[in-house]
Amino acid sequence: MKTAIRKQMTIHPEVMDSLNNQISMEMHASASYLAMASWCDQRELLNSKEFFYKQAEEEREHAMKIFAFINDNGGASISPEIQNVNNDFESLRDIYETSLEQEISVTESIFKIFKQARKEDDFTTEIFLQWFITEQSEEEDKFRSILDIFDLMGDMPLKMIDERLPKD
């Protein structure tokens, strides 16, 4: 029986390291969104609970997309260890503000990897990351729009605010 020969790596090794760090960041975001969903569930904030469960799954999908990309291009994906997930929040607004900050950090990280890929002439990764750049723009806009709802609703009861928030 012949041993399959691994194809040559088509992504730059340092870019691969950054992509593995991005996997960790995406999985941490997923775990954070699970914690947020739990907080909302405990308070019967049903729209927000569903929203954050969906966000958790989306972040996991992003991590898996990067994971597969690395392996499909001859690299070695690394399964991340997730630590320091916050489970305590002051308010529903605090959760959405934290989420926006988290999405901005993810966007900045994607931009950094994109620039690194461009510097290293890693065209495959640069093209791959274009989808993530568009996705992050949409994610940030989604959270900004939700925070606008909080501003418009003012001091209304939390349950009433939650009922006006999107589930997805």
Residue frames relative to the residue before (quaternion, step in Angstrom):
aa qw qx qy qz dx dy dz
M 1.0000 0.0000 0.0000 0.0000 0.00 0.00 0.00
K 0.3539 -0.7405 0.5358 0.1985 3.54 -0.87 0.98
T 0.3977 -0.6792 0.5621 0.2543 3.51 -1.16 0.67
A 0.4522 -0.6782 0.5056 0.2827 3.56 -0.89 0.91
I 0.3082 -0.7412 0.5692 0.1780 3.54 -0.92 0.91
R 0.4326 -0.7005 0.5104 0.2483 3.54 -0.81 1.05
K 0.4718 -0.6748 0.4819 0.2998 3.56 -0.88 0.90
Q 0.6206 -0.5548 0.4037 0.3796 3.52 -1.20 0.50
M 0.5177 -0.6455 0.4667 0.3124 3.55 -1.03 0.81
T 0.2158 -0.8058 0.5426 0.0987 3.57 -0.79 1.05
I 0.6588 0.4426 -0.3276 0.5127 3.58 1.24 -0.01
H 0.5692 -0.6046 0.4388 0.3434 3.54 -1.12 0.69
P 0.5690 -0.6419 0.3908 0.3338 3.64 -0.87 0.90
E 0.6770 0.4733 -0.3066 0.4728 3.62 0.93 -0.78
V 0.6102 0.5227 -0.3434 0.4864 3.57 1.12 -0.64
M 0.6134 0.5434 -0.3392 0.4620 3.58 1.05 -0.77
D 0.6361 0.5198 -0.3292 0.4656 3.61 0.96 -0.81
S 0.6578 0.4987 -0.3047 0.4751 3.58 0.97 -0.85
L 0.6376 0.5157 -0.3243 0.4716 3.59 1.02 -0.75
N 0.6321 0.5108 -0.3362 0.4759 3.60 1.02 -0.70
N 0.6221 0.5137 -0.3359 0.4861 3.59 1.08 -0.67
Q 0.6331 0.5300 -0.3258 0.4606 3.56 1.08 -0.74
I 0.5811 0.5576 -0.3679 0.4648 3.59 1.08 -0.68
S 0.6543 0.5128 -0.3018 0.4668 3.57 0.91 -0.93
M 0.6572 0.5132 -0.3058 0.4595 3.57 0.94 -0.88
E 0.6617 0.5013 -0.3002 0.4698 3.59 0.97 -0.86
M 0.6725 0.4819 -0.3014 0.4740 3.60 0.96 -0.80
H 0.6069 0.5242 -0.3523 0.4826 3.58 1.11 -0.60
A 0.6316 0.5178 -0.3278 0.4749 3.60 1.00 -0.80
S 0.6273 0.5334 -0.3319 0.4602 3.59 0.99 -0.81
A 0.6744 0.4837 -0.2911 0.4760 3.58 0.89 -0.94
S 0.6250 0.5338 -0.3350 0.4607 3.60 1.04 -0.73
Y 0.6704 0.4911 -0.2996 0.4686 3.56 0.94 -0.86
L 0.6006 0.5345 -0.3638 0.4703 3.59 1.10 -0.55
A 0.6415 0.5125 -0.3208 0.4722 3.58 0.99 -0.82
M 0.6500 0.5101 -0.3109 0.4697 3.58 1.01 -0.79
A 0.6283 0.5274 -0.3285 0.4682 3.58 1.02 -0.81
S 0.6472 0.5187 -0.3155 0.4610 3.58 0.96 -0.83
W 0.6302 0.5289 -0.3292 0.4634 3.58 0.95 -0.88
C 0.6790 0.4843 -0.2827 0.4738 3.58 0.92 -0.93
D 0.6340 0.5396 -0.3271 0.4470 3.58 0.98 -0.83
Q 0.6551 0.5246 -0.3070 0.4487 3.59 0.95 -0.85
R 0.7410 0.3792 -0.2052 0.5149 3.59 1.20 -0.51
E 0.4721 -0.7090 0.4085 0.3280 3.57 1.32 0.29
L 0.3806 0.6804 -0.5159 0.3549 3.56 1.07 0.80
L 0.1628 -0.8877 0.4247 0.0717 3.50 0.54 1.32
N 0.6487 0.5013 -0.3375 0.4626 3.63 0.93 -0.75
S 0.6799 0.4788 -0.2909 0.4731 3.55 0.91 -0.89
K 0.5957 0.5570 -0.3614 0.4519 3.57 1.03 -0.73
E 0.6906 0.4693 -0.2810 0.4731 3.61 0.80 -1.00
F 0.6162 0.5621 -0.3293 0.4426 3.54 1.03 -0.85
F 0.7365 0.4276 -0.2442 0.4638 3.58 0.79 -1.00
Y 0.5713 0.5417 -0.3915 0.4764 3.61 1.12 -0.45
K 0.6600 0.4964 -0.3038 0.4751 3.57 0.97 -0.86
Q 0.6361 0.5243 -0.3281 0.4614 3.59 0.97 -0.83
A 0.6253 0.5433 -0.3351 0.4490 3.60 0.98 -0.84
E 0.6742 0.4880 -0.2909 0.4719 3.56 0.93 -0.91
E 0.6316 0.5359 -0.3336 0.4500 3.60 0.98 -0.80
E 0.6661 0.4990 -0.3078 0.4611 3.59 0.91 -0.88
R 0.6207 0.5248 -0.3325 0.4783 3.57 1.07 -0.74
E 0.6388 0.5221 -0.3168 0.4680 3.58 0.99 -0.84
H 0.6275 0.5233 -0.3377 0.4672 3.59 1.00 -0.76
A 0.6466 0.5155 -0.3173 0.4643 3.58 0.92 -0.90
M 0.6813 0.4911 -0.2910 0.4582 3.57 0.90 -0.92
K 0.6007 0.5541 -0.3536 0.4552 3.58 1.10 -0.66
I 0.6705 0.4708 -0.2868 0.4966 3.58 0.97 -0.88
F 0.6118 0.5666 -0.3354 0.4384 3.58 0.99 -0.89
A 0.6953 0.4621 -0.2659 0.4820 3.58 0.83 -1.02
F 0.6191 0.5565 -0.3453 0.4333 3.60 0.99 -0.82
I 0.6508 0.5139 -0.3214 0.4572 3.58 0.87 -0.91
N 0.7065 0.4605 -0.2692 0.4652 3.56 0.77 -1.02
D 0.6556 0.5251 -0.3124 0.4436 3.59 0.97 -0.83
N 0.7348 0.3856 -0.2182 0.5135 3.57 1.20 -0.47
G 0.6885 -0.5445 0.2559 0.4050 3.53 1.16 0.71
G 0.5534 0.6192 -0.3896 0.3982 3.57 1.25 0.05
A 0.4250 -0.6679 0.5428 0.2803 3.54 -1.33 -0.24
S 0.2447 -0.7692 0.5777 0.1211 3.56 -0.50 1.22
I 0.2094 -0.7688 0.5946 0.1074 3.53 -1.13 0.72
S 0.3894 -0.7083 0.5421 0.2296 3.54 -0.86 1.03
P 0.3356 -0.7983 0.4656 0.1823 3.59 -0.58 1.11
E 0.3699 -0.6515 0.6088 0.2610 3.50 -1.35 0.39
I 0.2137 -0.7950 0.5591 0.0984 3.59 -0.77 1.03
Q 0.0459 0.7967 -0.5972 0.0809 3.56 -0.73 1.11
N 0.8331 0.2874 -0.1809 0.4366 3.51 -1.39 0.19
V 0.2721 0.7397 -0.5607 0.2536 3.56 0.75 1.06
N 0.3620 -0.7420 0.5302 0.1930 3.54 -0.73 1.11
N 0.1144 -0.8006 0.5867 0.0429 3.58 -0.89 0.95
D 0.6682 0.4689 -0.2850 0.5024 3.58 1.30 -0.04
F 0.0081 0.7988 -0.5992 0.0524 3.53 -0.83 1.06
E 0.5241 -0.6549 0.4596 0.2918 3.54 -1.15 0.69
S 0.8001 -0.0891 0.1368 0.5772 3.55 0.95 -0.92
L 0.6604 -0.4767 0.3863 0.4330 3.54 -1.30 0.12
R 0.6270 0.5222 -0.3385 0.4686 3.57 0.98 -0.75
D 0.6119 0.5520 -0.3359 0.4562 3.59 1.01 -0.80
I 0.6363 0.5273 -0.3274 0.4582 3.58 0.99 -0.81
Y 0.6994 0.4607 -0.2791 0.4697 3.58 0.85 -0.94
E 0.6266 0.5116 -0.3435 0.4772 3.61 1.05 -0.63
T 0.6337 0.5177 -0.3178 0.4790 3.59 1.02 -0.81
S 0.6366 0.5360 -0.3173 0.4547 3.56 1.03 -0.81
L 0.6489 0.5023 -0.3215 0.4724 3.58 0.93 -0.85
E 0.6418 0.5176 -0.3243 0.4637 3.60 0.92 -0.86
Q 0.6449 0.5197 -0.3118 0.4656 3.56 1.00 -0.86
E 0.6661 0.4964 -0.3045 0.4660 3.60 0.93 -0.86
I 0.6236 0.5259 -0.3393 0.4684 3.59 1.03 -0.73
S 0.6416 0.5156 -0.3215 0.4681 3.61 0.99 -0.78
V 0.6399 0.5119 -0.3205 0.4752 3.57 0.99 -0.81
T 0.6349 0.5278 -0.3247 0.4614 3.59 0.96 -0.86
E 0.6625 0.5060 -0.3079 0.4585 3.58 0.85 -0.94
S 0.6457 0.5194 -0.3145 0.4630 3.57 1.01 -0.79
I 0.6393 0.5121 -0.3187 0.4769 3.59 0.98 -0.85
F 0.6346 0.5252 -0.3284 0.4622 3.60 0.94 -0.86
K 0.6525 0.5249 -0.3109 0.4495 3.56 0.94 -0.91
I 0.6692 0.4785 -0.3016 0.4819 3.60 0.93 -0.85
F 0.6102 0.5529 -0.3424 0.4524 3.58 1.02 -0.79
K 0.6711 0.4876 -0.2903 0.4770 3.58 0.90 -0.95
Q 0.6356 0.5249 -0.3224 0.4654 3.57 1.02 -0.81
A 0.6502 0.5099 -0.3159 0.4664 3.59 0.93 -0.87
R 0.6449 0.5175 -0.3164 0.4649 3.56 0.97 -0.85
K 0.6472 0.5285 -0.3088 0.4543 3.60 0.96 -0.90
E 0.7409 0.4032 -0.2100 0.4944 3.58 1.02 -0.85
D 0.4174 -0.7144 0.4509 0.3349 3.61 1.30 0.08
D 0.3460 0.7089 -0.5160 0.3338 3.55 1.06 0.86
F 0.1329 -0.8576 0.4949 0.0438 3.54 0.42 1.31
T 0.6005 0.5744 -0.3571 0.4266 3.57 1.05 -0.72
T 0.6928 0.4526 -0.2737 0.4901 3.57 0.88 -0.92
E 0.6168 0.5524 -0.3534 0.4352 3.58 0.95 -0.79
I 0.6732 0.4767 -0.2917 0.4842 3.59 0.89 -0.89
F 0.6264 0.5502 -0.3257 0.4459 3.59 0.96 -0.87
L 0.7090 0.4892 -0.2608 0.4359 3.59 0.90 -0.94
Q 0.4991 0.6640 -0.4325 0.3505 3.60 1.19 -0.34
W 0.6161 0.5373 -0.3484 0.4586 3.61 1.03 -0.73
F 0.6647 0.5123 -0.3014 0.4526 3.59 0.95 -0.88
I 0.6167 0.5437 -0.3472 0.4511 3.59 1.03 -0.73
T 0.6582 0.4897 -0.3002 0.4868 3.58 0.94 -0.86
E 0.6469 0.5318 -0.3065 0.4525 3.57 0.94 -0.92
Q 0.6790 0.4932 -0.2983 0.4547 3.58 0.89 -0.88
S 0.6002 0.5465 -0.3573 0.4619 3.57 1.04 -0.68
E 0.6642 0.4978 -0.2902 0.4763 3.58 0.98 -0.88
E 0.6505 0.5243 -0.3161 0.4495 3.59 0.96 -0.84
E 0.6615 0.4946 -0.3127 0.4691 3.58 0.87 -0.90
D 0.6443 0.5242 -0.3192 0.4563 3.58 0.95 -0.86
K 0.6252 0.5494 -0.3331 0.4430 3.58 1.00 -0.84
F 0.7080 0.4516 -0.2715 0.4701 3.59 0.83 -0.94
R 0.6172 0.5275 -0.3521 0.4656 3.61 1.03 -0.65
S 0.6452 0.5212 -0.3128 0.4629 3.58 1.01 -0.82
I 0.6445 0.5089 -0.3185 0.4736 3.58 1.00 -0.77
L 0.6543 0.4970 -0.3180 0.4730 3.58 0.95 -0.79
D 0.5803 0.5584 -0.3707 0.4626 3.59 1.16 -0.53
I 0.6112 0.5433 -0.3487 0.4578 3.60 1.05 -0.71
F 0.6253 0.5269 -0.3367 0.4669 3.59 0.97 -0.79
D 0.6606 0.5058 -0.3086 0.4609 3.57 0.94 -0.89
L 0.6785 0.4979 -0.2877 0.4571 3.58 0.96 -0.84
M 0.7136 0.4687 -0.2517 0.4559 3.57 1.02 -0.83
G 0.2906 -0.8106 0.4734 0.1851 3.58 1.24 -0.30
D 0.8223 -0.2482 0.2069 0.4684 3.55 -0.89 -1.01
M 0.2774 0.7713 -0.5301 0.2171 3.59 1.11 0.50
P 0.6286 -0.5350 0.3907 0.4075 3.60 -1.15 0.48
L 0.6413 -0.5795 0.3669 0.3438 3.53 -1.10 0.87
K 0.6469 0.5300 -0.3205 0.4449 3.59 0.90 -0.89
M 0.6558 0.5032 -0.3149 0.4665 3.61 0.98 -0.77
I 0.6272 0.5142 -0.3335 0.4806 3.57 1.04 -0.73
D 0.6508 0.5323 -0.3134 0.4414 3.57 0.88 -0.98
E 0.6554 0.5309 -0.3155 0.4349 3.58 0.95 -0.82
R 0.7026 0.4452 -0.2660 0.4873 3.59 1.17 -0.44
L 0.5666 0.5906 -0.3837 0.4277 3.56 1.27 -0.06
P 0.5451 -0.6280 0.4360 0.3442 3.58 -1.10 0.63
K 0.4468 -0.6675 0.5272 0.2773 3.54 -1.22 0.56
D 0.8108 0.1593 -0.0783 0.5577 3.58 1.18 -0.42
